[in-house]
Amino acid sequence: MAIVTTRAAARPRDYVRVAGPDAEAFLQRMISNDVTASDVVDALLLTPKGRVIAPLRVWRRGEHEFLLLTEPGLGDAVRATLLLARFAAKCEIEAEEHASTIVFGGEETGIATRDYGEPAVEVLDAAVPPTLDADELERLRIEAGTPAWGTEIDDRILPAEAGLDERAISYTKGCYPGQEPIARLHFRGHVNRRLRRLEVESASPGDEIVWNEKVVGRVTSAVRGRALGYVRTEVPDDASLRIGAADARLH
């Protein structure tokens, strides 16, 4: 039966199923967040040096079955990384094909998401006619300050720089690849830049962010009136910034 909704948008994804009697224990030692904390958790698959291989949304579909939702093009890397580390763990790791749609408001059931700044769920393979295009979904993401793979997240970014430590990392569960540098930075260090939302009339990815005639960051994503960018942590919240010829300020 079709879901009746007023606002919905397609959400490209890759999907990897992990299922079997050891699935939970295997994922606990492979990804950054605690899969026992909730039926849906954000997590990261990391290198031993704490660099991001793939962002994940982990959905427990059953007692011994999980579906990992990741970004388009990353499914093969997720599956290959997990298979390489599986050893004697009793679980299957296979790609699946689905179609994801973000549904805003209403009472539809699905995988909860906070990526767009308002109540929404991600539903799979449902007859939901899209009413928002990709540009509108991108605008909501940028306004919410949510980092995305390929713009704010890649294998050069530290999770804490993108704010992913607040939503995708557990500091109380057991070890996983990349746990040591992630914990060391959290408890003993600090990052030199952070992802920030900016108010600016016009900007483009790659534009320099300037404060007191010094480059203090670069824009990573932009829509009219809003942008995301990595900004040096010494820049005060009330700083007067320039991006190209436009005035800007932290939002």
Secondary structure, DSSP 8 states (H G I E B T S, - for coil): -----S-EEE---EEEEEESTTHHHHHHTTSSS-TTS-SEEEEEEE-TTS-EEEEEEEEEEETTEEEEEE-TT-HHHHHHHHHHHHTT---EEEEE---EEEEESSS--SEEE-TTSS-EEEEES------S-HHHHHHHHHHHT---BTTTBSTTS-TTTTTGGGTS--SSS---TTHHHHHHHHHH---SEEEEEEEESS--TT-EEEETTEEEEEEEEEETEEEEEEEETTS-TT--EEETTEEEEE-
